[in-house]
């Protein structure tokens, strides 16, 4: 992730639980447009192999995001 404003303080992110306050702060920065998550590829979970291949082949600038679709117990897969 990259801060988009040089006037925003550098976040101090913990490496141990609880993560709630850190995640809330990151979401706050995203909402204000002060943090760029650097997403270079996005697709459904079913394309995980493509995402891995693109990351390992260095064809993705930034992160890959896989979208998950939650299904109910009666939904077919």
VMD Tcl script that builds the backbone (N, CA, C; Angstrom):
set m [mol new atoms 231]
animate dup $m
set s [atomselect $m all]
$s set {name element resname resid chain x y z} {
  {N N UNK 1 A 0.835 -1.166 0.000}
  {CA C UNK 1 A 0.000 0.000 0.000}
  {C C UNK 1 A 0.881 1.231 0.000}
  {N N UNK 2 A 0.368 2.279 -0.574}
  {CA C UNK 2 A 1.123 3.510 -0.668}
  {C C UNK 2 A 0.250 4.662 -0.197}
  {N N UNK 3 A 0.793 5.491 0.689}
  {CA C UNK 3 A 0.081 6.688 1.122}
  {C C UNK 3 A 0.068 7.679 -0.025}
  {N N UNK 4 A -1.071 8.332 -0.242}
  {CA C UNK 4 A -1.180 9.264 -1.351}
  {C C UNK 4 A -0.879 10.703 -0.946}
  {N N UNK 5 A -0.768 10.947 0.338}
  {CA C UNK 5 A -0.492 12.297 0.807}
  {C C UNK 5 A 0.760 12.273 1.676}
  {N N UNK 6 A 1.669 13.185 1.426}
  {CA C UNK 6 A 2.891 13.236 2.239}
  {C C UNK 6 A 2.630 13.821 3.622}
  {N N UNK 7 A 1.411 14.353 3.844}
  {CA C UNK 7 A 1.081 14.976 5.113}
  {C C UNK 7 A 0.390 14.021 6.082}
  {N N UNK 8 A 0.135 12.803 5.654}
  {CA C UNK 8 A -0.505 11.821 6.528}
  {C C UNK 8 A 0.587 11.119 7.318}
  {N N UNK 9 A 0.356 10.936 8.614}
  {CA C UNK 9 A 1.372 10.267 9.432}
  {C C UNK 9 A 1.521 8.822 8.997}
  {N N UNK 10 A 2.699 8.299 9.118}
  {CA C UNK 10 A 2.968 6.905 8.776}
  {C C UNK 10 A 2.270 6.025 9.803}
  {N N UNK 11 A 1.398 5.123 9.355}
  {CA C UNK 11 A 0.683 4.293 10.329}
  {C C UNK 11 A 1.615 3.312 11.028}
  {N N UNK 12 A 1.377 3.116 12.309}
  {CA C UNK 12 A 2.114 2.124 13.079}
  {C C UNK 12 A 1.217 0.893 13.188}
  {N N UNK 13 A 1.478 -0.105 12.355}
  {CA C UNK 13 A 0.658 -1.301 12.290}
  {C C UNK 13 A 1.279 -2.380 13.168}
  {N N UNK 14 A 0.449 -3.006 14.010}
  {CA C UNK 14 A 0.950 -4.074 14.871}
  {C C UNK 14 A 1.038 -5.391 14.103}
  {N N UNK 15 A 1.811 -6.308 14.631}
  {CA C UNK 15 A 1.969 -7.614 13.998}
  {C C UNK 15 A 1.333 -8.714 14.839}
  {N N UNK 16 A 0.556 -8.340 15.828}
  {CA C UNK 16 A -0.091 -9.322 16.690}
  {C C UNK 16 A -1.528 -8.873 16.962}
  {N N UNK 17 A -2.358 -9.816 17.330}
  {CA C UNK 17 A -3.756 -9.532 17.645}
  {C C UNK 17 A -3.811 -8.611 18.859}
  {N N UNK 18 A -4.809 -7.792 18.988}
  {CA C UNK 18 A -5.990 -7.631 18.133}
  {C C UNK 18 A -5.702 -6.708 16.942}
  {N N UNK 19 A -6.276 -7.030 15.814}
  {CA C UNK 19 A -6.049 -6.280 14.583}
  {C C UNK 19 A -7.116 -5.221 14.319}
  {N N UNK 20 A -8.202 -5.246 15.055}
  {CA C UNK 20 A -9.337 -4.347 14.817}
  {C C UNK 20 A -8.963 -2.881 14.674}
  {N N UNK 21 A -8.235 -2.304 15.615}
  {CA C UNK 21 A -7.887 -0.886 15.497}
  {C C UNK 21 A -7.040 -0.582 14.259}
  {N N UNK 22 A -6.103 -1.473 13.930}
  {CA C UNK 22 A -5.263 -1.258 12.748}
  {C C UNK 22 A -6.093 -1.321 11.471}
  {N N UNK 23 A -6.972 -2.317 11.373}
  {CA C UNK 23 A -7.818 -2.436 10.183}
  {C C UNK 23 A -8.752 -1.242 10.057}
  {N N UNK 24 A -9.295 -0.786 11.173}
  {CA C UNK 24 A -10.180 0.382 11.148}
  {C C UNK 24 A -9.429 1.613 10.643}
  {N N UNK 25 A -8.178 1.780 11.076}
  {CA C UNK 25 A -7.385 2.923 10.627}
  {C C UNK 25 A -7.096 2.839 9.135}
  {N N UNK 26 A -6.744 1.642 8.638}
  {CA C UNK 26 A -6.484 1.480 7.211}
  {C C UNK 26 A -7.744 1.747 6.384}
  {N N UNK 27 A -8.882 1.273 6.835}
  {CA C UNK 27 A -10.145 1.532 6.132}
  {C C UNK 27 A -10.442 3.027 6.118}
  {N N UNK 28 A -10.176 3.693 7.233}
  {CA C UNK 28 A -10.371 5.152 7.310}
  {C C UNK 28 A -9.521 5.865 6.251}
  {N N UNK 29 A -8.252 5.476 6.120}
  {CA C UNK 29 A -7.379 6.093 5.119}
  {C C UNK 29 A -7.870 5.796 3.698}
  {N N UNK 30 A -8.328 4.568 3.452}
  {CA C UNK 30 A -8.858 4.211 2.133}
  {C C UNK 30 A -10.076 5.059 1.799}
  {N N UNK 31 A -10.991 5.196 2.749}
  {CA C UNK 31 A -12.214 5.979 2.524}
  {C C UNK 31 A -11.901 7.434 2.210}
  {N N UNK 32 A -10.878 7.980 2.836}
  {CA C UNK 32 A -10.498 9.374 2.602}
  {C C UNK 32 A -9.661 9.538 1.335}
  {N N UNK 33 A -9.306 8.431 0.686}
  {CA C UNK 33 A -8.482 8.506 -0.514}
  {C C UNK 33 A -7.028 8.786 -0.226}
  {N N UNK 34 A -6.598 8.550 1.003}
  {CA C UNK 34 A -5.218 8.835 1.394}
  {C C UNK 34 A -4.333 7.596 1.349}
  {N N UNK 35 A -4.890 6.463 0.927}
  {CA C UNK 35 A -4.118 5.234 0.845}
  {C C UNK 35 A -4.477 4.525 -0.445}
  {N N UNK 36 A -3.480 4.208 -1.235}
  {CA C UNK 36 A -3.669 3.493 -2.492}
  {C C UNK 36 A -3.253 2.046 -2.265}
  {N N UNK 37 A -4.185 1.086 -2.358}
  {CA C UNK 37 A -3.851 -0.303 -2.044}
  {C C UNK 37 A -3.005 -1.001 -3.104}
  {N N UNK 38 A -2.744 -0.371 -4.252}
  {CA C UNK 38 A -1.867 -0.938 -5.282}
  {C C UNK 38 A -2.368 -2.296 -5.781}
  {N N UNK 39 A -3.643 -2.358 -6.179}
  {CA C UNK 39 A -4.229 -3.596 -6.705}
  {C C UNK 39 A -3.980 -3.641 -8.205}
  {N N UNK 40 A -3.273 -4.681 -8.647}
  {CA C UNK 40 A -2.926 -4.801 -10.060}
  {C C UNK 40 A -3.713 -5.863 -10.804}
  {N N UNK 41 A -4.408 -6.739 -10.072}
  {CA C UNK 41 A -5.203 -7.807 -10.694}
  {C C UNK 41 A -6.365 -8.108 -9.763}
  {N N UNK 42 A -7.546 -8.322 -10.342}
  {CA C UNK 42 A -8.722 -8.675 -9.542}
  {C C UNK 42 A -9.577 -9.641 -10.328}
  {N N UNK 43 A -10.061 -10.669 -9.665}
  {CA C UNK 43 A -10.907 -11.644 -10.326}
  {C C UNK 43 A -11.554 -12.577 -9.330}
  {N N UNK 44 A -12.419 -13.462 -9.811}
  {CA C UNK 44 A -13.108 -14.391 -8.916}
  {C C UNK 44 A -12.176 -15.498 -8.416}
  {N N UNK 45 A -12.545 -16.092 -7.306}
  {CA C UNK 45 A -11.771 -17.171 -6.703}
  {C C UNK 45 A -11.493 -18.295 -7.701}
  {N N UNK 46 A -12.433 -18.521 -8.596}
  {CA C UNK 46 A -12.282 -19.588 -9.585}
  {C C UNK 46 A -11.081 -19.369 -10.514}
  {N N UNK 47 A -10.535 -18.154 -10.549}
  {CA C UNK 47 A -9.377 -17.845 -11.396}
  {C C UNK 47 A -8.091 -17.726 -10.579}
  {N N UNK 48 A -8.048 -18.414 -9.429}
  {CA C UNK 48 A -6.886 -18.324 -8.549}
  {C C UNK 48 A -5.605 -18.754 -9.257}
  {N N UNK 49 A -5.688 -19.773 -10.109}
  {CA C UNK 49 A -4.489 -20.220 -10.836}
  {C C UNK 49 A -3.936 -19.114 -11.735}
  {N N UNK 50 A -4.836 -18.377 -12.372}
  {CA C UNK 50 A -4.413 -17.262 -13.235}
  {C C UNK 50 A -3.737 -16.160 -12.408}
  {N N UNK 51 A -4.299 -15.879 -11.235}
  {CA C UNK 51 A -3.718 -14.857 -10.361}
  {C C UNK 51 A -2.317 -15.264 -9.909}
  {N N UNK 52 A -2.173 -16.518 -9.499}
  {CA C UNK 52 A -0.864 -17.009 -9.056}
  {C C UNK 52 A 0.150 -16.944 -10.187}
  {N N UNK 53 A -0.267 -17.380 -11.357}
  {CA C UNK 53 A 0.627 -17.357 -12.516}
  {C C UNK 53 A 1.064 -15.931 -12.849}
  {N N UNK 54 A 0.132 -14.993 -12.794}
  {CA C UNK 54 A 0.456 -13.595 -13.094}
  {C C UNK 54 A 1.404 -13.011 -12.043}
  {N N UNK 55 A 1.178 -13.341 -10.770}
  {CA C UNK 55 A 2.066 -12.846 -9.714}
  {C C UNK 55 A 3.468 -13.439 -9.849}
  {N N UNK 56 A 3.532 -14.744 -10.026}
  {CA C UNK 56 A 4.840 -15.394 -10.141}
  {C C UNK 56 A 5.580 -14.974 -11.404}
  {N N UNK 57 A 4.829 -14.664 -12.466}
  {CA C UNK 57 A 5.437 -14.198 -13.706}
  {C C UNK 57 A 5.722 -12.711 -13.712}
  {N N UNK 58 A 5.465 -12.058 -12.590}
  {CA C UNK 58 A 5.714 -10.611 -12.428}
  {C C UNK 58 A 4.986 -9.768 -13.467}
  {N N UNK 59 A 3.769 -10.201 -13.798}
  {CA C UNK 59 A 2.940 -9.451 -14.737}
  {C C UNK 59 A 1.897 -8.600 -14.027}
  {N N UNK 60 A 1.946 -8.580 -12.712}
  {CA C UNK 60 A 0.986 -7.812 -11.914}
  {C C UNK 60 A 1.742 -6.770 -11.105}
  {N N UNK 61 A 1.482 -5.490 -11.372}
  {CA C UNK 61 A 2.089 -4.461 -10.530}
  {C C UNK 61 A 1.250 -4.276 -9.267}
  {N N UNK 62 A 1.723 -4.731 -8.158}
  {CA C UNK 62 A 0.956 -4.603 -6.919}
  {C C UNK 62 A 0.397 -5.935 -6.470}
  {N N UNK 63 A -0.805 -5.884 -5.925}
  {CA C UNK 63 A -1.422 -7.062 -5.318}
  {C C UNK 63 A -2.490 -7.669 -6.207}
  {N N UNK 64 A -2.761 -8.943 -5.978}
  {CA C UNK 64 A -3.874 -9.621 -6.635}
  {C C UNK 64 A -4.971 -9.808 -5.597}
  {N N UNK 65 A -6.204 -9.535 -5.994}
  {CA C UNK 65 A -7.356 -9.670 -5.101}
  {C C UNK 65 A -8.306 -10.697 -5.694}
  {N N UNK 66 A -8.679 -11.673 -4.873}
  {CA C UNK 66 A -9.638 -12.692 -5.284}
  {C C UNK 66 A -10.977 -12.391 -4.623}
  {N N UNK 67 A -12.037 -12.296 -5.428}
  {CA C UNK 67 A -13.377 -12.040 -4.907}
  {C C UNK 67 A -14.025 -13.361 -4.513}
  {N N UNK 68 A -14.597 -13.390 -3.324}
  {CA C UNK 68 A -15.306 -14.568 -2.842}
  {C C UNK 68 A -16.793 -14.292 -2.873}
  {N N UNK 69 A -17.553 -15.252 -3.363}
  {CA C UNK 69 A -19.010 -15.144 -3.368}
  {C C UNK 69 A -19.529 -16.119 -2.325}
  {N N UNK 70 A -20.167 -15.573 -1.288}
  {CA C UNK 70 A -20.704 -16.416 -0.230}
  {C C UNK 70 A -22.035 -17.010 -0.715}
  {N N UNK 71 A -22.140 -18.294 -0.552}
  {CA C UNK 71 A -23.347 -18.993 -0.971}
  {C C UNK 71 A -24.042 -19.559 0.249}
  {N N UNK 72 A -25.370 -19.581 0.190}
  {CA C UNK 72 A -26.148 -20.169 1.269}
  {C C UNK 72 A -26.109 -21.679 1.195}
  {N N UNK 73 A -26.623 -22.363 2.212}
  {CA C UNK 73 A -26.587 -23.831 2.232}
  {C C UNK 73 A -27.409 -24.471 1.113}
  {N N UNK 74 A -28.360 -23.751 0.536}
  {CA C UNK 74 A -29.183 -24.334 -0.542}
  {C C UNK 74 A -28.663 -23.995 -1.919}
  {N N UNK 75 A -27.665 -23.092 -2.003}
  {CA C UNK 75 A -27.095 -22.736 -3.308}
  {C C UNK 75 A -26.231 -23.866 -3.831}
  {N N UNK 76 A -26.307 -24.089 -5.115}
  {CA C UNK 76 A -25.455 -25.124 -5.708}
  {C C UNK 76 A -24.097 -24.537 -6.039}
  {N N UNK 77 A -23.090 -25.353 -6.043}
  {CA C UNK 77 A -21.748 -24.893 -6.347}
  {C C UNK 77 A -21.433 -25.125 -7.774}
}
mol reanalyze $m
mol bondsrecalc $m
mol representation Tube
mol addrep $m
